[in-house]
Amino acid sequence: MAAFAASGDLALTSGEGRHQINLPRPHRPKLRRFVELCNG
């Protein structure tokens, strides 16, 4: 999760399927804050 928060890129793989998620740079601070809150 920390790598996703830093880069904004995440690849999800389930069986044969693969999905790429890219969070735009302006929204990354919100993701980092969410990660901080989840980690306590």
C-alpha positions as CSV (number, residue, x, y, z in Angstrom):
1,M,0.0,0.0,0.0
2,A,2.9,2.4,0.7
3,A,4.3,1.9,-2.8
4,F,0.8,2.7,-4.2
5,A,0.5,5.8,-2.1
6,A,4.0,7.0,-3.3
7,S,3.7,6.3,-7.0
8,G,-0.1,6.3,-7.6
9,D,0.2,3.1,-9.7
10,L,-1.2,-0.3,-8.7
11,A,-1.6,-3.5,-10.8
12,L,-4.3,-6.0,-9.6
13,T,-4.2,-9.5,-10.9
14,S,-7.0,-12.1,-10.4
15,G,-6.7,-15.3,-12.3
16,E,-6.2,-14.4,-15.9
17,G,-7.3,-10.8,-15.5
18,R,-5.0,-7.9,-14.8
19,H,-6.2,-4.3,-14.1
20,Q,-4.0,-1.3,-13.8
21,I,-5.0,1.6,-11.5
22,N,-3.3,5.0,-11.8
23,L,-4.2,7.7,-9.3
24,P,-3.6,11.2,-10.7
25,R,-0.9,13.2,-9.0
26,P,-3.3,15.9,-7.5
27,H,-5.1,13.1,-5.5
28,R,-2.1,11.3,-4.1
29,P,-1.9,13.4,-0.9
30,K,-5.5,12.1,-0.1
31,L,-4.3,8.6,-0.6
32,R,-1.2,9.1,1.6
33,R,-3.5,10.5,4.3
34,F,-5.8,7.5,4.0
35,V,-2.8,5.1,4.3
36,E,-1.6,7.0,7.4
37,L,-5.0,6.8,9.0
38,C,-5.3,3.0,8.3
39,N,-1.9,2.4,9.8
40,G,-2.8,4.2,13.0
